[in-house]
Amino acid sequence: MARSWRIEYEGAFYHLLSRGNEHKDIFIDDGDRHMFLDTVGEMAERFAIDIFAYVLMDNHYHILARTQCANLTKAMHWFGATYTIRFNYRHSRSGHLFQGRYKSIVVQNDAYMLQLSCYIHRNPVRGGIVQRLADYHWSSYRAYAYGKQSPAWLSTDLILAQFAGNERHRLYRQKVQQYSKEEKQLWEDFRHGCFLGSKKFVAQIRKSYLPEKPHDEIPGQKQLADRIDPLIILRKAADIINCDLSRLMRSGRLSGAEKDQRDVLIYLIWSTGRLTNAKIGALFGVTYSSVSHSVKAAKTKLKKDTKLRAKFDAMNSQFKI
C-alpha cells in the first residue's frame, strides 16, 4: 500500500488535507464541527502548532499550519485518532472515519501562504455550497475578510501582514475575489505531489531528507529520486575519480584503468536503482548485458582497491545514493 512521505523540521509550513472514509461525511451536524475545531485547538496547544487557516467541508477538511517542532506525524496521529473517537462516541458508531492517511504538502515559506489561504477559503464556492463566502461559517474566511471573532488558536497576522494597515481586511476580500484567475499560477509550483515551492527548495529537501534508498511504497520519494539527472551525478563522480567522462561514455571498447573507471561509474548509477540496465547501457553506449558485467567487475575491483573504494564511498556520501 502506498504511503505518504512525511518530511518534518522545525518551522515547516504545511497544507493538510484528509477525507472521510469512502468519501463519506466526517461532519454530521454543527456539533461535530464545533467538536472538530475544539480538537484542532487542543492539537495546536498540545504540540505547539500554529494554525493559519482552515475550512470544513462535509466530507473533508483543509488546514494551513506550521510546526514549531519537527512533530507533524505525532500531532496528526493524535488529532485523527482523537476526533475519530469523539465522533464515534457521539454518534454511537465504530470503525474508521478518515480515508487512509492524511495528505500533507510541504510549503516552502510564508510567501505561498496567502495564495493557499485564498484557495482554501474558496472551497465552499467551488463546491456549490454557497454563492458568497461571507455566508459560510465553517472556515477562517470571515476572520480574514471582516475581522470577525475567531478561535484563540487561529493566527491571522502572518497572512494579513502582507496587506497595508487598516485596509487589510478589505484588501484580503479583494484578493480572494480575484484569486480564481491566479489559482493556476499557484499550482505551477506544486511538485512531485508533496511540495509547493521553487525548484531550488525541492533540491534542498532532496539533499536534506531523501534517504539513500527511496522506499518502494512511498511514491513521493520515488518521484523525487527519479528526477535526479544521472548526468549530473556522473559529472561530479568523474571529478572525484579524475577521469574523462565524455571518453568513457562514447568509447565502446576500453581496457585497463579506463575500463575500471567506467565500471565504477556504471555501478554507481546502477546502485541507485533508478535506471534499468538498458537505460544505463544507452548512457554509456554499451549493451544492457555489458552493464551486468560492469557491475560485477566493479564490485570485485572495489573489494581489492581500498583507494578506489574510498572514492566510491565519497560519491555515495555526496549524492546520498
C-alpha positions as CSV (number, residue, x, y, z in Angstrom):
1,M,0.0,0.0,0.0
2,A,1.4,3.4,-1.0
3,R,2.5,5.6,2.0
4,S,2.9,9.3,2.2
5,W,6.3,10.8,2.7
6,R,6.4,12.8,6.0
7,I,9.1,15.5,6.0
8,E,9.4,17.2,9.4
9,Y,11.6,20.1,10.6
10,E,11.2,23.0,12.9
11,G,9.3,25.9,11.4
12,A,7.9,23.8,8.5
13,F,4.7,25.1,6.7
14,Y,2.1,22.5,5.7
15,H,-1.1,22.3,3.7
16,L,-3.0,19.5,5.4
17,L,-6.0,17.6,4.0
18,S,-8.0,14.5,4.9
19,R,-11.2,13.0,3.6
20,G,-13.8,10.8,5.0
21,N,-13.6,7.0,4.6
22,E,-15.2,6.0,1.2
23,H,-15.8,9.8,0.7
24,K,-18.4,9.7,3.5
25,D,-19.1,12.8,5.7
26,I,-16.9,13.5,8.6
27,F,-19.4,16.1,9.9
28,I,-23.0,15.2,10.5
29,D,-24.1,18.4,12.2
30,D,-22.7,21.6,13.7
31,G,-22.0,19.8,16.9
32,D,-19.4,17.8,15.1
33,R,-17.9,20.9,13.5
34,H,-17.6,22.6,16.9
35,M,-16.0,19.4,18.3
36,F,-13.6,19.3,15.3
37,L,-12.4,22.9,15.8
38,D,-12.0,22.3,19.6
39,T,-9.8,19.3,18.7
40,V,-7.8,21.4,16.3
41,G,-7.3,23.9,19.2
42,E,-6.1,21.2,21.5
43,M,-3.7,19.9,19.0
44,A,-2.3,23.4,18.4
45,E,-1.6,23.8,22.1
46,R,-0.5,20.3,22.9
47,F,2.0,20.1,20.0
48,A,3.0,23.7,19.6
49,I,1.5,24.1,16.1
50,D,0.5,27.4,14.5
51,I,-2.8,27.3,12.7
52,F,-3.2,29.9,9.9
53,A,-6.4,28.9,8.0
54,Y,-9.0,26.2,7.8
55,V,-12.2,25.1,6.0
56,L,-14.6,22.3,7.0
57,M,-16.4,20.7,4.1
58,D,-18.9,17.9,4.6
59,N,-16.5,15.0,3.8
60,H,-13.1,16.6,4.1
61,Y,-11.1,19.5,5.6
62,H,-8.1,21.7,4.8
63,I,-5.7,23.2,7.3
64,L,-2.8,25.6,6.9
65,A,-0.2,25.0,9.7
66,R,3.3,25.5,10.9
67,T,5.1,23.2,13.3
68,Q,7.3,24.8,15.8
69,C,8.9,21.4,16.5
70,A,9.5,18.6,14.0
71,N,6.5,16.7,15.1
72,L,3.8,16.7,12.4
73,T,3.3,12.9,12.3
74,K,2.9,12.7,16.1
75,A,0.5,15.6,16.1
76,M,-1.7,14.4,13.2
77,H,-1.8,10.9,14.6
78,W,-3.2,12.2,17.8
79,F,-5.6,14.6,16.1
80,G,-7.0,11.9,13.7
81,A,-7.4,9.3,16.4
82,T,-8.9,11.8,18.9
83,Y,-11.5,13.3,16.6
84,T,-12.5,9.8,15.4
85,I,-13.0,8.5,19.0
86,R,-15.1,11.6,19.8
87,F,-17.1,11.4,16.6
88,N,-17.8,7.7,17.1
89,Y,-18.8,8.1,20.7
90,R,-21.2,11.0,19.8
91,H,-22.9,9.0,17.0
92,S,-22.7,5.5,18.6
93,R,-20.6,4.1,15.8
94,S,-17.3,2.4,15.4
95,G,-14.6,1.9,12.8
96,H,-12.5,4.2,10.6
97,L,-13.7,7.8,10.0
98,F,-10.9,9.1,7.7
99,Q,-9.8,7.6,4.3
100,G,-6.4,6.2,5.0
101,R,-3.6,8.6,5.8
102,Y,-3.9,12.4,5.8
103,K,-2.2,14.3,3.0
104,S,0.5,16.8,3.8
105,I,2.1,19.2,1.3
106,V,5.3,20.9,2.5
107,V,5.1,24.6,1.7
108,Q,8.4,26.5,1.0
109,N,7.7,29.6,3.1
110,D,5.1,32.2,4.1
111,A,5.1,33.7,0.6
112,Y,2.8,30.9,-0.5
113,M,0.5,31.1,2.5
114,L,-1.6,34.0,1.2
115,Q,-2.4,32.2,-2.0
116,L,-3.1,28.9,-0.2
117,S,-5.4,30.6,2.2
118,C,-7.4,32.0,-0.8
119,Y,-7.6,28.5,-2.3
120,I,-8.7,27.0,1.0
121,H,-11.3,29.7,1.7
122,R,-12.9,29.4,-1.8
123,N,-13.7,25.7,-1.3
124,P,-17.4,26.3,-0.3
125,V,-17.9,28.4,-3.5
126,R,-16.2,25.8,-5.7
127,G,-18.2,23.1,-4.1
128,G,-21.5,24.9,-4.8
129,I,-22.4,25.2,-1.1
130,V,-22.7,29.0,-1.1
131,Q,-22.5,31.8,-3.6
132,R,-21.0,34.3,-1.1
133,L,-18.1,33.2,1.1
134,A,-19.3,35.6,3.8
135,D,-22.3,33.2,4.2
136,Y,-20.2,30.2,5.1
137,H,-19.4,30.0,8.8
138,W,-17.1,26.9,8.9
139,S,-13.9,28.4,7.7
140,S,-11.5,31.1,8.8
141,Y,-12.5,33.4,5.9
142,R,-14.7,35.7,7.9
143,A,-11.8,36.4,10.4
144,Y,-9.6,37.4,7.5
145,A,-12.1,39.2,5.3
146,Y,-14.1,41.1,8.0
147,G,-12.1,40.8,11.2
148,K,-14.8,38.6,12.8
149,Q,-14.2,36.9,16.1
150,S,-12.1,33.7,15.6
151,P,-10.8,30.9,17.8
152,A,-8.0,31.9,20.1
153,W,-5.7,29.4,18.4
154,L,-6.1,30.9,14.9
155,S,-3.2,33.1,13.8
156,T,-4.1,35.6,11.1
157,D,-1.2,38.0,11.4
158,L,1.3,36.2,9.2
159,I,-1.0,36.4,6.2
160,L,-2.7,39.7,6.8
161,A,0.7,41.4,7.4
162,Q,1.0,41.2,3.6
163,F,-1.6,44.0,3.3
164,A,-1.5,47.6,4.4
165,G,-2.7,48.6,7.9
166,N,-6.4,49.4,8.4
167,E,-7.3,48.2,4.9
168,R,-6.0,44.7,5.3
169,H,-9.4,43.0,5.7
170,R,-10.9,44.8,2.6
171,L,-7.7,44.0,0.6
172,Y,-7.9,40.4,1.6
173,R,-11.5,40.2,0.4
174,Q,-10.4,41.6,-3.0
175,K,-7.5,39.2,-3.2
176,V,-9.9,36.2,-2.6
177,Q,-12.3,37.6,-5.2
178,Q,-9.6,37.8,-7.8
179,Y,-7.9,34.6,-6.8
180,S,-9.8,32.3,-9.2
181,K,-7.7,33.9,-12.0
182,E,-4.5,33.2,-10.2
183,E,-5.1,29.7,-9.0
184,K,-3.4,28.0,-11.9
185,Q,-0.3,30.0,-11.3
186,L,-0.1,28.8,-7.7
187,W,-0.2,25.1,-8.7
188,E,2.5,25.5,-11.3
189,D,4.9,25.3,-8.3
190,F,3.2,22.1,-7.0
191,R,6.0,19.5,-7.4
192,H,6.1,15.7,-7.0
193,G,2.8,15.5,-5.3
194,C,4.1,16.7,-1.9
195,F,5.9,20.1,-2.3
196,L,4.8,23.6,-3.0
197,G,7.8,25.8,-3.8
198,S,10.6,26.5,-6.2
199,K,12.9,24.0,-7.8
200,K,15.7,25.2,-5.5
201,F,13.5,24.5,-2.5
202,V,12.8,20.9,-3.7
203,A,16.6,20.4,-4.4
204,Q,17.2,21.4,-0.7
205,I,14.6,19.0,0.5
206,R,16.1,16.3,-1.7
207,K,19.6,16.9,-0.2
208,S,18.5,17.0,3.4
209,Y,15.7,14.4,3.6
210,L,15.8,12.0,0.6
211,P,17.0,8.7,2.0
212,E,19.8,6.7,0.4
213,K,17.4,4.2,-0.9
214,P,13.9,5.6,-1.8
215,H,11.1,3.4,-0.3
216,D,9.2,1.5,-2.8
217,E,5.9,2.2,-1.0
218,I,6.4,6.0,-0.8
219,P,5.7,7.5,-4.2
220,G,6.9,11.0,-3.2
221,Q,10.4,9.6,-2.5
222,K,10.5,7.6,-5.8
223,Q,9.3,10.5,-7.9
224,L,11.9,12.9,-6.4
225,A,14.7,10.4,-6.8
226,D,13.7,9.7,-10.4
227,R,14.0,13.4,-11.2
228,I,17.7,13.4,-10.4
229,D,19.6,13.8,-13.7
230,P,22.1,10.9,-13.9
231,L,24.5,13.1,-16.0
232,I,24.8,15.5,-13.0
233,I,25.8,12.6,-10.8
234,L,28.2,11.2,-13.4
235,R,30.0,14.5,-14.0
236,K,30.6,15.1,-10.3
237,A,31.6,11.5,-9.8
238,A,34.1,11.7,-12.7
239,D,35.7,14.7,-11.0
240,I,36.1,12.6,-7.8
241,I,37.9,9.7,-9.6
242,N,39.6,12.1,-12.1
243,C,38.5,10.6,-15.4
244,D,37.4,11.8,-18.8
245,L,33.7,11.2,-18.7
246,S,33.0,12.0,-22.3
247,R,35.6,9.4,-23.4
248,L,34.2,6.8,-21.1
249,M,30.7,7.4,-22.4
250,R,31.4,7.3,-26.1
251,S,34.1,4.6,-26.3
252,G,32.6,1.1,-26.6
253,R,35.8,-0.8,-26.0
254,L,38.1,0.2,-23.1
255,S,40.8,-1.5,-21.2
256,G,43.0,-1.0,-18.1
257,A,42.3,1.9,-15.8
258,E,39.7,3.4,-18.1
259,K,37.6,0.3,-18.1
260,D,37.8,0.2,-14.3
261,Q,36.7,3.8,-14.1
262,R,33.7,3.2,-16.4
263,D,32.7,0.0,-14.5
264,V,32.7,2.0,-11.2
265,L,30.6,4.8,-12.8
266,I,28.1,2.3,-14.2
267,Y,28.0,0.6,-10.8
268,L,27.4,4.0,-9.1
269,I,24.3,4.6,-11.3
270,W,23.1,1.0,-11.1
271,S,23.3,1.1,-7.3
272,T,20.7,3.9,-7.2
273,G,18.1,1.5,-8.6
274,R,16.6,4.4,-10.6
275,L,17.6,3.3,-14.1
276,T,17.2,0.0,-15.9
277,N,20.2,-1.8,-17.3
278,A,19.0,-0.9,-20.8
279,K,18.9,2.8,-19.9
280,I,22.3,2.7,-18.2
281,G,23.7,1.0,-21.3
282,A,22.2,3.7,-23.5
283,L,24.0,6.3,-21.4
284,F,27.4,4.6,-21.9
285,G,26.9,3.2,-25.4
286,V,27.0,-0.4,-24.3
287,T,24.5,-3.3,-24.2
288,Y,22.4,-4.0,-21.2
289,S,24.2,-7.3,-20.7
290,S,27.5,-5.3,-20.6
291,V,26.1,-3.3,-17.7
292,S,25.7,-6.5,-15.7
293,H,29.3,-7.5,-16.4
294,S,30.5,-4.0,-15.4
295,V,28.6,-4.1,-12.1
296,K,30.2,-7.5,-11.2
297,A,33.7,-6.2,-12.2
298,A,33.3,-3.0,-10.2
299,K,32.2,-5.0,-7.1
300,T,35.3,-7.1,-7.4
301,K,37.6,-4.2,-8.0
302,L,36.2,-2.2,-5.1
303,K,36.9,-5.1,-2.7
304,K,40.5,-5.2,-3.7
305,D,41.3,-1.5,-4.3
306,T,40.9,0.4,-1.0
307,K,41.7,3.8,-2.5
308,L,39.1,3.4,-5.2
309,R,36.7,2.2,-2.5
310,A,37.3,5.3,-0.5
311,K,36.5,7.4,-3.6
312,F,33.3,5.4,-4.3
313,D,32.2,5.9,-0.7
314,A,32.8,9.6,-1.2
315,M,30.5,9.6,-4.2
316,N,27.8,7.8,-2.2
317,S,28.1,10.3,0.6
318,Q,27.9,13.3,-1.7
319,F,24.9,12.1,-3.7
320,K,23.1,10.2,-1.0
321,I,22.8,7.2,-3.2
